[in-house]
């Protein structure tokens, strides 16, 4: 019998982001978790230029993103929420400004020299920077971090334009937005396996 292959970094990161969305009710600061698309693959599309030269669309997009500030080696996920400990008199002492996570496959994948450099720099600047192999490790790091985060009330999130139905005008859309109901029970494919 063939052994199932190991999930990709993409699949592992999707599990982490799904976990964060499902647990944002318990820890609202998880709504601030975002991905840095440094490892994005832009596909094999080819664009024909006016000069007649064919250029891969991915190369064009990558060049634009680099011009906008995309940098090699930046960790995959960032949660810009401080964590620390409560001292005497209830004063909160910050231990880290936030957490960055470089997510790798469970057994495969090693950080590049640039990824290691970014990790060292972030730690020097007061951030927590972790290398996690698999979604379960990343989720555990995030859970530990948010448990030591200050209890801050975030402002309400604005409604997304993506919730509008086709054909709805701006006036009508205020009444007719889709609201997703929370999952009644966790789906087995969203729960990362526990290891070790």
Backbone as CSV, one residue per row, in Angstrom:
resi,resn,N_x,N_y,N_z,CA_x,CA_y,CA_z,C_x,C_y,C_z
1,UNK,0.834,-1.177,0.000,0.000,0.000,0.000,0.882,1.245,0.000
2,UNK,0.538,2.199,-0.841,1.319,3.421,-0.956,1.056,4.336,0.236
3,UNK,2.135,4.855,0.790,2.022,5.761,1.936,1.567,7.137,1.451
4,UNK,0.602,7.764,2.148,0.153,9.086,1.708,1.282,10.108,1.805
5,UNK,1.318,11.010,0.835,2.379,12.017,0.829,2.122,13.068,1.906
6,UNK,3.189,13.745,2.266,3.115,14.780,3.290,2.420,16.019,2.728
7,UNK,1.584,16.689,3.529,0.914,17.895,3.041,1.917,18.985,2.652
8,UNK,1.543,19.804,1.702,2.392,20.908,1.258,2.342,22.035,2.290
9,UNK,3.265,22.998,2.143,3.245,24.168,3.018,1.926,24.923,2.840
10,UNK,1.438,24.972,1.614,0.160,25.643,1.344,-0.965,25.010,2.153
11,UNK,-1.039,23.677,2.110,-2.096,22.970,2.849,-1.964,23.200,4.347
12,UNK,-0.731,23.163,4.857,-0.503,23.383,6.285,-0.918,24.801,6.688
13,UNK,-0.578,25.792,5.844,-0.916,27.173,6.164,-2.428,27.395,6.114
14,UNK,-3.108,26.733,5.192,-4.575,26.832,5.130,-5.204,26.297,6.412
15,UNK,-4.652,25.216,6.963,-5.165,24.658,8.221,-4.982,25.676,9.357
16,UNK,-3.818,26.332,9.406,-3.552,27.324,10.448,-4.537,28.487,10.346
17,UNK,-4.745,28.993,9.124,-5.645,30.131,8.948,-7.095,29.753,9.262
18,UNK,-7.493,28.536,8.943,-8.843,28.063,9.266,-9.007,27.950,10.778
19,UNK,-7.984,27.412,11.444,-8.028,27.324,12.910,-8.177,28.716,13.508
20,UNK,-7.411,29.689,12.998,-7.479,31.059,13.523,-8.880,31.636,13.339
21,UNK,-9.479,31.403,12.178,-10.834,31.919,11.922,-11.845,31.277,12.864
22,UNK,-11.700,29.989,13.117,-12.643,29.285,13.996,-12.474,29.671,15.463
23,UNK,-11.276,30.140,15.843,-11.011,30.476,17.236,-10.987,31.979,17.509
24,UNK,-11.359,32.781,16.517,-11.376,34.237,16.698,-12.450,34.676,17.686
25,UNK,-13.472,33.855,17.911,-14.474,34.182,18.920,-13.891,34.108,20.325
26,UNK,-13.027,33.126,20.551,-12.393,32.957,21.860,-11.252,33.962,22.036
27,UNK,-10.442,34.147,20.986,-9.320,35.087,21.004,-9.488,36.046,19.825
28,UNK,-10.176,37.157,20.004,-10.439,38.077,18.891,-9.185,38.579,18.182
29,UNK,-8.066,38.629,18.886,-6.837,39.123,18.247,-6.385,38.224,17.093
30,UNK,-6.891,36.990,17.019,-6.534,36.103,15.904,-7.053,36.631,14.570
31,UNK,-7.999,37.568,14.605,-8.473,38.187,13.361,-7.357,38.978,12.688
32,UNK,-6.333,39.325,13.444,-5.229,40.116,12.912,-4.120,39.258,12.310
33,UNK,-4.238,37.943,12.382,-3.243,37.055,11.779,-3.296,37.204,10.262
34,UNK,-2.166,37.447,9.644,-2.134,37.584,8.187,-0.931,36.865,7.597
35,UNK,-1.032,36.590,6.316,0.029,35.892,5.591,0.845,36.878,4.769
36,UNK,2.126,36.589,4.637,3.029,37.358,3.785,3.268,36.491,2.544
37,UNK,2.826,36.929,1.369,2.863,36.050,0.188,4.228,35.955,-0.492
38,UNK,5.292,35.778,0.287,6.622,35.702,-0.314,6.817,34.469,-1.181
39,UNK,6.227,33.361,-0.804,6.426,32.137,-1.555,5.379,31.915,-2.624
40,UNK,4.632,32.949,-2.972,3.534,32.789,-3.929,4.052,32.397,-5.301
41,UNK,3.336,31.483,-5.933,3.647,31.055,-7.296,2.603,31.671,-8.205
42,UNK,3.049,32.312,-9.253,2.148,33.082,-10.082,1.735,32.379,-11.370
43,UNK,1.988,31.116,-11.494,1.510,30.358,-12.649,2.359,30.529,-13.890
44,UNK,2.053,29.726,-14.885,2.850,29.705,-16.103,2.244,30.475,-17.255
45,UNK,1.359,31.426,-16.964,0.765,32.215,-18.042,1.856,33.020,-18.744
46,UNK,1.656,33.247,-20.038,2.611,34.028,-20.818,1.868,35.200,-21.446
47,UNK,2.495,36.380,-21.363,1.898,37.585,-21.941,2.706,37.983,-23.167
48,UNK,1.987,38.290,-24.240,2.624,38.740,-25.469,2.749,40.258,-25.428
49,UNK,3.974,40.769,-25.433,4.202,42.209,-25.419,4.036,42.794,-26.819
50,UNK,3.873,44.116,-26.906,3.716,44.783,-28.202,4.921,44.558,-29.101
51,UNK,6.080,44.402,-28.479,7.306,44.173,-29.252,7.357,42.774,-29.852
52,UNK,6.410,41.931,-29.462,6.382,40.561,-29.968,7.038,39.566,-29.032
53,UNK,7.688,40.072,-27.991,8.379,39.213,-27.029,7.374,38.594,-26.059
54,UNK,7.560,37.324,-25.725,6.705,36.635,-24.743,7.383,36.689,-23.379
55,UNK,6.627,37.106,-22.364,7.159,37.211,-21.005,6.223,36.468,-20.061
56,UNK,6.774,35.623,-19.158,5.905,34.958,-18.173,5.200,35.976,-17.283
57,UNK,3.890,35.809,-17.116,3.099,36.723,-16.291,3.599,36.702,-14.848
58,UNK,3.997,35.530,-14.365,4.521,35.416,-13.006,5.724,36.313,-12.787
59,UNK,6.593,36.425,-13.794,7.773,37.283,-13.675,7.369,38.745,-13.592
60,UNK,6.345,39.129,-14.346,5.854,40.519,-14.315,5.274,40.830,-12.946
61,UNK,4.434,39.924,-12.436,3.820,40.135,-11.117,4.876,40.156,-10.023
62,UNK,5.842,39.249,-10.097,6.904,39.205,-9.081,7.707,40.502,-9.097
63,UNK,8.015,41.020,-10.283,8.761,42.275,-10.390,7.971,43.429,-9.764
64,UNK,6.652,43.464,-10.024,5.810,44.521,-9.440,5.788,44.421,-7.919
65,UNK,5.621,43.194,-7.405,5.578,43.011,-5.954,6.904,43.384,-5.300
66,UNK,8.019,43.050,-5.948,9.323,43.426,-5.402,9.476,44.941,-5.380
67,UNK,8.988,45.608,-6.427,9.048,47.071,-6.461,8.203,47.670,-5.342
68,UNK,7.122,46.971,-4.960,6.245,47.445,-3.887,6.767,47.086,-2.497
69,UNK,7.831,46.292,-2.421,8.431,46.000,-1.122,8.462,44.546,-0.706
70,UNK,8.061,43.625,-1.570,8.138,42.201,-1.246,9.598,41.815,-1.071
71,UNK,9.926,41.139,0.025,11.321,40.796,0.305,11.473,39.310,0.564
72,UNK,12.553,38.781,0.071,12.871,37.365,0.227,13.159,37.051,1.697
73,UNK,12.638,35.935,2.175,12.965,35.455,3.506,12.049,35.880,4.633
74,UNK,11.124,36.817,4.368,10.211,37.263,5.429,9.325,36.074,5.825
75,UNK,9.095,35.848,7.113,8.275,34.700,7.542,6.876,34.700,6.928
76,UNK,6.270,33.511,6.891,4.985,33.294,6.221,3.802,33.965,6.909
77,UNK,3.773,33.955,8.233,2.617,34.453,8.982,3.056,35.479,10.017
78,UNK,2.192,36.449,10.268,2.469,37.458,11.294,1.206,37.724,12.098
79,UNK,1.365,37.753,13.407,0.297,38.171,14.317,0.849,39.364,15.094
80,UNK,0.477,40.609,14.691,1.043,41.803,15.312,0.388,42.153,16.649
81,UNK,0.420,41.199,17.558,-0.212,41.352,18.872,0.859,41.088,19.926
82,UNK,1.060,42.032,20.863,2.088,41.811,21.883,1.691,40.688,22.836
83,UNK,2.694,40.100,23.433,2.463,39.086,24.465,3.406,39.380,25.609
84,UNK,3.011,39.010,26.783,3.849,39.288,27.941,3.315,38.651,29.183
85,UNK,3.546,39.334,30.282,3.083,38.825,31.569,2.559,39.980,32.397
86,UNK,1.678,39.658,33.306,1.108,40.673,34.188,1.930,40.715,35.462
87,UNK,2.401,41.905,35.773,3.234,42.073,36.961,2.424,42.546,38.150
88,UNK,3.102,43.131,39.108,2.454,43.637,40.328,1.489,44.760,39.989
89,UNK,0.393,44.782,40.657,-0.607,45.829,40.448,-1.357,45.682,39.131
90,UNK,-1.216,44.528,38.474,-1.930,44.290,37.223,-1.299,44.945,36.015
91,UNK,-0.083,45.491,36.151,0.593,46.131,35.014,1.067,45.063,34.035
92,UNK,0.857,45.321,32.753,1.234,44.363,31.717,2.649,44.667,31.239
93,UNK,3.522,43.679,31.283,4.899,43.829,30.819,5.055,43.083,29.494
94,UNK,5.390,43.808,28.434,5.527,43.202,27.110,6.809,42.385,27.037
95,UNK,6.676,41.150,26.583,7.822,40.277,26.376,8.163,40.249,24.887
96,UNK,7.157,40.305,24.015,7.398,40.387,22.569,6.335,41.279,21.942
97,UNK,6.726,41.965,20.863,5.810,42.887,20.176,4.773,42.148,19.335
98,UNK,5.074,40.930,18.953,4.204,40.126,18.102,4.926,38.846,17.745
99,UNK,4.286,38.021,16.946,4.904,36.750,16.574,4.902,36.589,15.056
100,UNK,6.043,36.141,14.545,6.196,35.774,13.140,6.446,34.276,13.092
101,UNK,5.828,33.610,12.127,5.998,32.158,11.997,6.446,31.817,10.588
102,UNK,7.555,31.113,10.504,8.000,30.530,9.232,7.495,29.095,9.256
103,UNK,6.584,28.785,8.359,5.935,27.475,8.352,6.585,26.582,7.305
104,UNK,6.997,25.400,7.739,7.599,24.407,6.850,6.787,23.124,6.910
105,UNK,7.041,22.254,5.946,6.388,20.949,5.966,6.840,20.182,7.201
106,UNK,6.072,19.157,7.559,6.317,18.448,8.826,7.715,17.878,8.941
107,UNK,8.191,17.177,7.919,9.533,16.594,8.002,10.451,17.145,6.932
108,UNK,9.892,17.667,5.866,10.699,18.211,4.781,10.799,19.722,4.929
109,UNK,11.760,20.291,4.302,11.863,21.745,4.274,12.740,22.300,5.371
110,UNK,13.735,23.047,4.953,14.640,23.719,5.885,14.644,25.199,5.554
111,UNK,14.858,26.051,6.549,14.871,27.492,6.264,16.083,27.883,5.425
112,UNK,15.874,28.836,4.546,16.978,29.347,3.731,17.825,30.289,4.583
113,UNK,18.958,30.690,4.039,19.834,31.628,4.754,19.114,32.953,5.000
114,UNK,18.330,33.423,4.015,17.593,34.679,4.193,16.506,34.540,5.259
115,UNK,15.837,33.393,5.304,14.820,33.161,6.328,15.450,33.150,7.721
116,UNK,16.622,32.561,7.846,17.322,32.550,9.135,17.754,33.963,9.520
117,UNK,18.204,34.758,8.533,18.605,36.139,8.804,17.423,36.954,9.316
118,UNK,16.267,36.823,8.640,15.062,37.548,9.077,14.680,37.144,10.493
119,UNK,14.749,35.871,10.787,14.383,35.386,12.123,15.278,36.019,13.184
120,UNK,16.592,36.051,12.936,17.522,36.656,13.887,17.227,38.147,14.076
121,UNK,16.974,38.848,12.963,16.689,40.289,13.044,15.400,40.570,13.810
122,UNK,14.355,39.792,13.556,13.083,39.994,14.237,13.219,39.768,15.740
123,UNK,13.983,38.763,16.125,14.208,38.504,17.554,14.956,39.674,18.184
124,UNK,15.957,40.208,17.477,16.699,41.365,17.988,15.797,42.586,18.159
125,UNK,14.764,42.707,17.326,13.859,43.850,17.382,12.708,43.661,18.373
126,UNK,12.713,42.555,19.106,11.713,42.357,20.149,10.499,41.551,19.737
127,UNK,10.577,40.882,18.587,9.474,40.025,18.144,9.799,38.577,18.474
128,UNK,8.765,37.792,18.534,8.940,36.350,18.650,8.930,35.812,17.228
129,UNK,9.968,35.105,16.833,10.069,34.550,15.485,10.317,33.052,15.616
130,UNK,9.364,32.262,15.124,9.416,30.817,15.308,9.459,30.088,13.973
131,UNK,10.177,28.982,13.955,10.190,28.071,12.812,9.329,26.886,13.209
132,UNK,8.246,26.646,12.481,7.306,25.571,12.829,7.224,24.562,11.694
133,UNK,7.352,23.298,12.040,7.202,22.216,11.072,5.791,21.665,11.197
134,UNK,4.923,22.051,10.278,3.551,21.573,10.256,2.582,22.511,10.961
135,UNK,1.306,22.350,10.603,0.243,23.204,11.138,0.083,23.035,12.642
136,UNK,0.218,21.805,13.135,0.018,21.562,14.571,1.006,22.365,15.406
137,UNK,2.262,22.434,14.978,3.280,23.190,15.711,2.976,24.688,15.660
138,UNK,2.557,25.179,14.500,2.238,26.605,14.351,1.028,26.981,15.214
139,UNK,0.019,26.129,15.219,-1.176,26.385,16.019,-0.822,26.415,17.499
140,UNK,0.032,25.517,17.926,0.444,25.497,19.331,1.178,26.784,19.706
141,UNK,2.045,27.275,18.815,2.763,28.540,19.061,1.785,29.712,19.146
142,UNK,0.828,29.756,18.216,-0.160,30.834,18.220,-1.028,30.783,19.473
143,UNK,-1.457,29.587,19.850,-2.292,29.426,21.052,-1.545,29.923,22.286
144,UNK,-0.293,29.529,22.404,0.518,29.963,23.547,0.691,31.482,23.534
145,UNK,0.896,32.053,22.349,1.104,33.501,22.242,-0.155,34.272,22.646
146,UNK,-1.309,33.884,22.113,-2.531,34.643,22.410,-2.995,34.466,23.854
147,UNK,-2.605,33.370,24.474,-2.958,33.190,25.884,-2.230,34.190,26.772
148,UNK,-1.100,34.730,26.270,-0.329,35.712,27.029,-0.465,37.113,26.440
149,UNK,-1.456,37.307,25.589,-1.703,38.621,24.992,-2.636,39.415,25.902
150,UNK,-2.517,40.739,25.885,-3.430,41.546,26.716,-4.860,41.436,26.204
151,UNK,-5.794,41.536,27.098,-7.208,41.469,26.729,-7.634,42.836,26.197
152,UNK,-7.539,43.011,24.905,-7.863,44.273,24.258,-9.119,44.091,23.422
153,UNK,-10.017,45.050,23.502,-11.227,45.007,22.696,-10.916,45.670,21.358
154,UNK,-11.051,44.900,20.292,-10.789,45.426,18.958,-12.023,46.152,18.438
155,UNK,-11.832,47.151,17.585,-12.999,47.795,16.971,-13.705,46.806,16.056
156,UNK,-15.001,46.999,15.802,-15.703,46.067,14.918,-15.121,46.116,13.509
157,UNK,-15.104,44.955,12.873,-14.589,44.878,11.503,-15.621,45.465,10.544
158,UNK,-15.181,46.233,9.553,-16.132,46.740,8.562,-16.629,45.596,7.692
159,UNK,-17.801,45.783,7.115,-18.346,44.750,6.242,-17.522,44.675,4.970
160,UNK,-17.316,43.479,4.512,-16.546,43.265,3.293,-17.435,43.458,2.080
161,UNK,-16.884,44.028,1.035,-17.648,44.212,-0.204,-17.949,42.868,-0.855
162,UNK,-17.185,41.834,-0.515,-17.393,40.513,-1.098,-18.682,39.867,-0.617
163,UNK,-19.276,40.391,0.447,-20.514,39.801,0.946,-21.732,40.269,0.153
164,UNK,-21.546,41.230,-0.736,-22.673,41.727,-1.526,-23.093,40.683,-2.552
165,UNK,-24.372,40.615,-2.789,-24.883,39.736,-3.831,-24.816,40.457,-5.169
166,UNK,-24.738,39.693,-6.219,-24.729,40.301,-7.549,-26.013,41.073,-7.782
167,UNK,-25.867,42.259,-8.372,-27.033,43.058,-8.702,-27.514,43.951,-7.572
168,UNK,-26.986,43.757,-6.339,-27.400,44.614,-5.226,-26.704,45.961,-5.340
169,UNK,-27.431,47.002,-5.094,-26.826,48.327,-5.064,-26.281,48.569,-3.665
170,UNK,-25.515,49.631,-3.496,-24.952,49.955,-2.190,-26.050,50.170,-1.141
171,UNK,-27.181,50.799,-1.525,-28.254,51.060,-0.566,-28.912,49.775,-0.117
172,UNK,-29.198,48.882,-1.058,-29.864,47.633,-0.715,-28.936,46.688,0.045
173,UNK,-27.637,46.777,-0.225,-26.701,45.814,0.339,-26.624,45.884,1.862
174,UNK,-26.963,47.025,2.452,-26.903,47.131,3.904,-27.891,46.179,4.568
175,UNK,-29.001,45.914,3.899,-29.999,45.007,4.455,-29.683,43.554,4.090
176,UNK,-29.138,43.338,2.904,-29.022,41.985,2.370,-27.575,41.532,2.270
177,UNK,-26.908,41.364,3.389,-25.558,40.806,3.370,-25.613,39.390,3.897
178,UNK,-24.732,38.587,3.376,-24.678,37.208,3.842,-23.940,37.144,5.162
179,UNK,-24.468,36.399,6.073,-23.822,36.195,7.354,-23.563,34.707,7.483
180,UNK,-22.289,34.358,7.667,-21.979,32.939,7.786,-22.199,32.499,9.223
181,UNK,-22.893,31.404,9.373,-23.165,30.859,10.700,-21.926,30.123,11.190
182,UNK,-21.627,30.187,12.489,-20.481,29.447,12.997,-20.723,27.950,12.858
183,UNK,-19.637,27.220,12.708,-19.751,25.767,12.592,-20.255,25.197,13.910
184,UNK,-21.218,24.299,13.831,-21.777,23.729,15.047,-20.803,22.766,15.710
185,UNK,-20.011,22.069,14.916,-18.995,21.190,15.481,-17.788,21.221,14.547
186,UNK,-16.590,20.984,15.083,-15.402,21.052,14.235,-15.440,19.979,13.152
187,UNK,-15.020,20.363,11.987,-14.924,19.403,10.886,-13.588,18.667,11.003
188,UNK,-13.562,17.343,10.804,-12.329,16.574,11.014,-11.179,17.028,10.120
189,UNK,-11.467,17.528,8.911,-10.380,17.930,8.023,-9.756,19.264,8.434
190,UNK,-10.375,19.992,9.374,-9.840,21.271,9.822,-8.987,21.127,11.079
191,UNK,-9.004,19.975,11.692,-8.269,19.774,12.937,-6.948,19.089,12.621
192,UNK,-5.826,19.766,12.878,-4.539,19.146,12.571,-4.265,17.991,13.509
193,UNK,-3.588,16.965,13.023,-3.273,15.828,13.892,-2.245,16.206,14.956
194,UNK,-2.284,15.546,16.076,-1.325,15.772,17.158,-0.142,14.815,16.946
195,UNK,1.040,15.313,17.116,2.236,14.482,16.984,3.025,14.520,18.276
196,UNK,3.687,13.414,18.516,4.668,13.298,19.515,4.479,13.540,20.876
